[in-house]
């Protein structure tokens, strides 16, 4: 898999193979970053949180496009090893932190500065999106005017409208078997 655009465009990312791993395809990543660009997201200086990071393709794409820093949360040792190899290969150790732990445990911690963009890509078939979104909002992890983007299986029954009073649904799209949902945090 290659990074699509930015300073690291064309660089190869290692990915994890096996059951439960499905790195975002180039088509899906391009759609995600186009959605965010259409809403005025300029990556320079932004902080990114990547929950259920897997191969980290979304965070590495954001860093390539100018994000200031990224925190990637992943519990599976095999994926963490892959993430750390990518951080080293791409020379991003000064802008990237890998947290080896369960997402819910991580979100019970304390944030000192909320994140501008949060990616959540929970494992398919585990129905972890709703509790993850609640924990993100309860813990103050998303910055004012920040974006939260979820990548879930296309057939999952999930009401994207009724998530949290501070999250306004911006987009809900299907790309094959993948569903991308984008929310914007409002102060209402």
Short mmCIF file of the C-alpha atoms (twelve columns), coordinates in Angstrom:
data_MODEL
# 
_entry.id   MODEL 
# 
loop_
_atom_site.group_PDB 
_atom_site.id 
_atom_site.type_symbol 
_atom_site.label_atom_id 
_atom_site.label_alt_id 
_atom_site.label_comp_id 
_atom_site.label_asym_id 
_atom_site.label_seq_id 
_atom_site.Cartn_x 
_atom_site.Cartn_y 
_atom_site.Cartn_z 
_atom_site.pdbx_PDB_model_num 
ATOM 1   C CA . UNK A 1   0.000   0.000   0.000  1 
ATOM 2   C CA . UNK A 2   1.254   3.475   -0.888 1 
ATOM 3   C CA . UNK A 3   0.643   6.897   0.640  1 
ATOM 4   C CA . UNK A 4   -1.452  8.820   -1.868 1 
ATOM 5   C CA . UNK A 5   -0.442  12.467  -1.485 1 
ATOM 6   C CA . UNK A 6   1.698   14.984  0.373  1 
ATOM 7   C CA . UNK A 7   5.341   14.994  1.389  1 
ATOM 8   C CA . UNK A 8   5.379   11.198  1.746  1 
ATOM 9   C CA . UNK A 9   3.288   10.525  -1.354 1 
ATOM 10  C CA . UNK A 10  4.302   7.315   -3.098 1 
ATOM 11  C CA . UNK A 11  6.067   5.864   -0.043 1 
ATOM 12  C CA . UNK A 12  5.146   2.268   0.764  1 
ATOM 13  C CA . UNK A 13  3.378   1.311   3.991  1 
ATOM 14  C CA . UNK A 14  3.685   -2.120  5.527  1 
ATOM 15  C CA . UNK A 15  0.308   -3.631  6.308  1 
ATOM 16  C CA . UNK A 16  -0.908  -6.383  8.570  1 
ATOM 17  C CA . UNK A 17  -2.426  -9.448  6.977  1 
ATOM 18  C CA . UNK A 18  -4.833  -11.925 8.463  1 
ATOM 19  C CA . UNK A 19  -8.389  -12.211 9.744  1 
ATOM 20  C CA . UNK A 20  -9.875  -8.910  10.887 1 
ATOM 21  C CA . UNK A 21  -7.359  -6.695  9.092  1 
ATOM 22  C CA . UNK A 22  -8.581  -4.625  6.171  1 
ATOM 23  C CA . UNK A 23  -6.428  -1.580  5.446  1 
ATOM 24  C CA . UNK A 24  -8.354  1.251   3.820  1 
ATOM 25  C CA . UNK A 25  -8.045  0.953   0.057  1 
ATOM 26  C CA . UNK A 26  -6.635  3.827   -1.964 1 
ATOM 27  C CA . UNK A 27  -10.162 4.549   -3.236 1 
ATOM 28  C CA . UNK A 28  -11.569 4.798   0.293  1 
ATOM 29  C CA . UNK A 29  -8.620  6.868   1.583  1 
ATOM 30  C CA . UNK A 30  -8.951  9.261   -1.354 1 
ATOM 31  C CA . UNK A 31  -12.690 9.601   -0.663 1 
ATOM 32  C CA . UNK A 32  -12.032 10.281  3.034  1 
ATOM 33  C CA . UNK A 33  -9.437  12.964  2.382  1 
ATOM 34  C CA . UNK A 34  -11.556 14.535  -0.362 1 
ATOM 35  C CA . UNK A 35  -14.522 14.703  2.058  1 
ATOM 36  C CA . UNK A 36  -12.394 16.429  4.650  1 
ATOM 37  C CA . UNK A 37  -10.836 18.829  2.128  1 
ATOM 38  C CA . UNK A 38  -14.300 19.758  0.846  1 
ATOM 39  C CA . UNK A 39  -15.167 20.808  4.401  1 
ATOM 40  C CA . UNK A 40  -12.144 23.078  4.637  1 
ATOM 41  C CA . UNK A 41  -9.777  20.817  6.557  1 
ATOM 42  C CA . UNK A 42  -6.220  22.066  6.086  1 
ATOM 43  C CA . UNK A 43  -3.856  19.554  7.680  1 
ATOM 44  C CA . UNK A 44  -1.038  21.904  8.639  1 
ATOM 45  C CA . UNK A 45  -0.776  21.995  12.421 1 
ATOM 46  C CA . UNK A 46  -3.645  19.583  13.124 1 
ATOM 47  C CA . UNK A 47  -3.586  16.815  15.719 1 
ATOM 48  C CA . UNK A 48  -4.928  13.387  14.694 1 
ATOM 49  C CA . UNK A 49  -6.129  10.486  16.839 1 
ATOM 50  C CA . UNK A 50  -6.415  7.101   15.107 1 
ATOM 51  C CA . UNK A 51  -8.497  4.586   17.070 1 
ATOM 52  C CA . UNK A 52  -8.214  0.911   16.074 1 
ATOM 53  C CA . UNK A 53  -5.294  2.081   13.941 1 
ATOM 54  C CA . UNK A 54  -4.434  -1.225  12.221 1 
ATOM 55  C CA . UNK A 55  -1.788  -0.309  9.629  1 
ATOM 56  C CA . UNK A 56  -2.179  3.414   10.379 1 
ATOM 57  C CA . UNK A 57  -2.812  4.311   6.741  1 
ATOM 58  C CA . UNK A 58  -5.179  7.183   7.590  1 
ATOM 59  C CA . UNK A 59  -2.795  8.739   10.114 1 
ATOM 60  C CA . UNK A 60  0.213   8.382   7.844  1 
ATOM 61  C CA . UNK A 61  -1.781  9.982   5.029  1 
ATOM 62  C CA . UNK A 62  -2.713  12.894  7.344  1 
ATOM 63  C CA . UNK A 63  0.917   13.311  8.457  1 
ATOM 64  C CA . UNK A 64  2.041   13.256  4.837  1 
ATOM 65  C CA . UNK A 65  -0.408  16.070  4.108  1 
ATOM 66  C CA . UNK A 66  0.944   18.219  6.944  1 
ATOM 67  C CA . UNK A 67  -0.717  17.138  10.205 1 
ATOM 68  C CA . UNK A 68  1.466   18.173  13.124 1 
ATOM 69  C CA . UNK A 69  1.133   14.946  15.079 1 
ATOM 70  C CA . UNK A 70  -0.759  11.683  15.303 1 
ATOM 71  C CA . UNK A 71  -1.532  9.232   18.079 1 
ATOM 72  C CA . UNK A 72  -2.310  5.715   16.874 1 
ATOM 73  C CA . UNK A 73  -4.115  3.376   19.271 1 
ATOM 74  C CA . UNK A 74  -3.987  -0.359  18.593 1 
ATOM 75  C CA . UNK A 75  -4.168  -3.379  20.916 1 
ATOM 76  C CA . UNK A 76  -2.971  -6.202  18.639 1 
ATOM 77  C CA . UNK A 77  0.775   -6.807  19.005 1 
ATOM 78  C CA . UNK A 78  1.175   -7.783  15.338 1 
ATOM 79  C CA . UNK A 79  -0.375  -4.483  14.205 1 
ATOM 80  C CA . UNK A 80  1.608   -2.453  16.754 1 
ATOM 81  C CA . UNK A 81  4.831   -3.957  15.407 1 
ATOM 82  C CA . UNK A 82  3.762   -2.977  11.874 1 
ATOM 83  C CA . UNK A 83  2.882   0.563   13.026 1 
ATOM 84  C CA . UNK A 84  6.247   0.999   14.717 1 
ATOM 85  C CA . UNK A 85  8.051   -0.220  11.588 1 
ATOM 86  C CA . UNK A 86  6.131   2.295   9.467  1 
ATOM 87  C CA . UNK A 87  6.908   5.123   11.914 1 
ATOM 88  C CA . UNK A 88  10.607  4.250   11.709 1 
ATOM 89  C CA . UNK A 89  10.691  3.737   7.927  1 
ATOM 90  C CA . UNK A 90  8.880   7.022   7.299  1 
ATOM 91  C CA . UNK A 91  11.036  8.861   9.883  1 
ATOM 92  C CA . UNK A 92  7.995   10.098  11.820 1 
ATOM 93  C CA . UNK A 93  9.042   9.306   15.401 1 
ATOM 94  C CA . UNK A 94  8.984   13.000  16.357 1 
ATOM 95  C CA . UNK A 95  5.378   13.447  15.116 1 
ATOM 96  C CA . UNK A 96  3.828   10.085  15.851 1 
ATOM 97  C CA . UNK A 97  2.971   8.126   19.006 1 
ATOM 98  C CA . UNK A 98  1.833   4.507   19.020 1 
ATOM 99  C CA . UNK A 99  -0.231  3.485   22.058 1 
ATOM 100 C CA . UNK A 100 -0.427  -0.290  22.487 1 
ATOM 101 C CA . UNK A 101 -3.686  -0.736  24.366 1 
ATOM 102 C CA . UNK A 102 -7.393  -1.285  24.006 1 
ATOM 103 C CA . UNK A 103 -9.215  1.781   22.671 1 
ATOM 104 C CA . UNK A 104 -11.718 1.924   25.537 1 
ATOM 105 C CA . UNK A 105 -8.918  1.778   28.090 1 
ATOM 106 C CA . UNK A 106 -7.088  4.550   26.234 1 
ATOM 107 C CA . UNK A 107 -10.238 6.720   26.139 1 
ATOM 108 C CA . UNK A 108 -10.726 6.339   29.898 1 
ATOM 109 C CA . UNK A 109 -7.441  8.212   30.274 1 
ATOM 110 C CA . UNK A 110 -7.113  11.966  30.250 1 
ATOM 111 C CA . UNK A 111 -6.537  14.210  27.274 1 
ATOM 112 C CA . UNK A 112 -4.599  17.404  27.819 1 
ATOM 113 C CA . UNK A 113 -5.335  18.774  24.378 1 
ATOM 114 C CA . UNK A 114 -8.233  17.527  22.225 1 
ATOM 115 C CA . UNK A 115 -7.664  16.244  18.694 1 
ATOM 116 C CA . UNK A 116 -8.768  18.051  15.531 1 
ATOM 117 C CA . UNK A 117 -9.521  14.884  13.562 1 
ATOM 118 C CA . UNK A 118 -10.340 11.471  14.999 1 
ATOM 119 C CA . UNK A 119 -10.459 8.317   12.883 1 
ATOM 120 C CA . UNK A 120 -12.320 5.294   14.282 1 
ATOM 121 C CA . UNK A 121 -12.115 2.003   12.401 1 
ATOM 122 C CA . UNK A 122 -13.403 -0.644  14.822 1 
ATOM 123 C CA . UNK A 123 -13.053 -4.321  13.945 1 
ATOM 124 C CA . UNK A 124 -15.926 -5.597  11.848 1 
ATOM 125 C CA . UNK A 125 -18.471 -7.720  13.653 1 
ATOM 126 C CA . UNK A 126 -17.675 -6.423  17.144 1 
ATOM 127 C CA . UNK A 127 -20.208 -3.545  17.314 1 
ATOM 128 C CA . UNK A 128 -17.727 -1.220  19.042 1 
ATOM 129 C CA . UNK A 129 -18.557 2.063   17.292 1 
ATOM 130 C CA . UNK A 130 -21.342 3.368   19.570 1 
ATOM 131 C CA . UNK A 131 -19.431 2.884   22.853 1 
ATOM 132 C CA . UNK A 132 -16.305 4.343   21.265 1 
ATOM 133 C CA . UNK A 133 -18.143 7.496   20.145 1 
ATOM 134 C CA . UNK A 134 -19.668 7.923   23.605 1 
ATOM 135 C CA . UNK A 135 -16.250 7.584   25.248 1 
ATOM 136 C CA . UNK A 136 -14.690 10.090  22.816 1 
ATOM 137 C CA . UNK A 137 -17.350 12.683  23.574 1 
ATOM 138 C CA . UNK A 138 -17.509 12.000  27.331 1 
ATOM 139 C CA . UNK A 139 -13.728 12.351  27.610 1 
ATOM 140 C CA . UNK A 140 -13.448 15.573  25.593 1 
ATOM 141 C CA . UNK A 141 -11.129 14.003  23.022 1 
ATOM 142 C CA . UNK A 142 -12.543 15.903  20.013 1 
ATOM 143 C CA . UNK A 143 -11.684 19.598  19.612 1 
ATOM 144 C CA . UNK A 144 -14.317 22.246  18.974 1 
ATOM 145 C CA . UNK A 145 -15.023 22.310  15.225 1 
ATOM 146 C CA . UNK A 146 -13.206 18.964  14.969 1 
ATOM 147 C CA . UNK A 147 -14.152 16.040  12.745 1 
ATOM 148 C CA . UNK A 148 -14.787 12.445  13.724 1 
ATOM 149 C CA . UNK A 149 -14.731 9.887   10.927 1 
ATOM 150 C CA . UNK A 150 -15.782 6.256   11.278 1 
ATOM 151 C CA . UNK A 151 -15.101 3.423   8.862  1 
ATOM 152 C CA . UNK A 152 -17.489 0.510   9.451  1 
ATOM 153 C CA . UNK A 153 -18.905 -2.431  7.533  1 
ATOM 154 C CA . UNK A 154 -21.503 -1.391  4.969  1 
ATOM 155 C CA . UNK A 155 -24.237 -3.683  6.266  1 
ATOM 156 C CA . UNK A 156 -24.016 -2.625  9.932  1 
ATOM 157 C CA . UNK A 157 -27.274 -1.188  11.256 1 
ATOM 158 C CA . UNK A 158 -26.169 2.056   12.838 1 
ATOM 159 C CA . UNK A 159 -28.140 5.308   13.180 1 
ATOM 160 C CA . UNK A 160 -25.540 7.934   12.315 1 
ATOM 161 C CA . UNK A 161 -27.960 10.794  13.066 1 
ATOM 162 C CA . UNK A 162 -28.572 10.001  16.739 1 
ATOM 163 C CA . UNK A 163 -25.061 9.735   18.115 1 
ATOM 164 C CA . UNK A 164 -24.443 12.761  20.360 1 
ATOM 165 C CA . UNK A 165 -25.978 16.229  20.596 1 
ATOM 166 C CA . UNK A 166 -22.619 17.868  19.815 1 
ATOM 167 C CA . UNK A 167 -21.977 15.764  16.704 1 
ATOM 168 C CA . UNK A 168 -23.588 16.885  13.479 1 
ATOM 169 C CA . UNK A 169 -23.709 14.310  10.686 1 
ATOM 170 C CA . UNK A 170 -21.846 15.629  7.634  1 
ATOM 171 C CA . UNK A 171 -21.642 12.559  5.392  1 
ATOM 172 C CA . UNK A 172 -22.700 8.920   5.300  1 
ATOM 173 C CA . UNK A 173 -21.389 7.098   2.220  1 
ATOM 174 C CA . UNK A 174 -20.899 3.533   1.030  1 
ATOM 175 C CA . UNK A 175 -17.852 2.360   -0.918 1 
ATOM 176 C CA . UNK A 176 -18.443 -1.291  -1.697 1 
ATOM 177 C CA . UNK A 177 -18.537 -3.125  1.641  1 
ATOM 178 C CA . UNK A 178 -17.244 -0.086  3.533  1 
ATOM 179 C CA . UNK A 179 -19.366 2.665   5.077  1 
ATOM 180 C CA . UNK A 180 -17.770 6.018   5.887  1 
ATOM 181 C CA . UNK A 181 -19.530 8.300   8.362  1 
ATOM 182 C CA . UNK A 182 -18.275 11.819  9.063  1 
ATOM 183 C CA . UNK A 183 -19.411 14.038  11.923 1 
ATOM 184 C CA . UNK A 184 -18.487 17.624  12.803 1 
ATOM 185 C CA . UNK A 185 -18.414 18.763  16.423 1 
ATOM 186 C CA . UNK A 186 -20.617 21.774  17.022 1 
ATOM 187 C CA . UNK A 187 -21.051 23.852  20.161 1 
ATOM 188 C CA . UNK A 188 -24.852 23.552  20.154 1 
# 
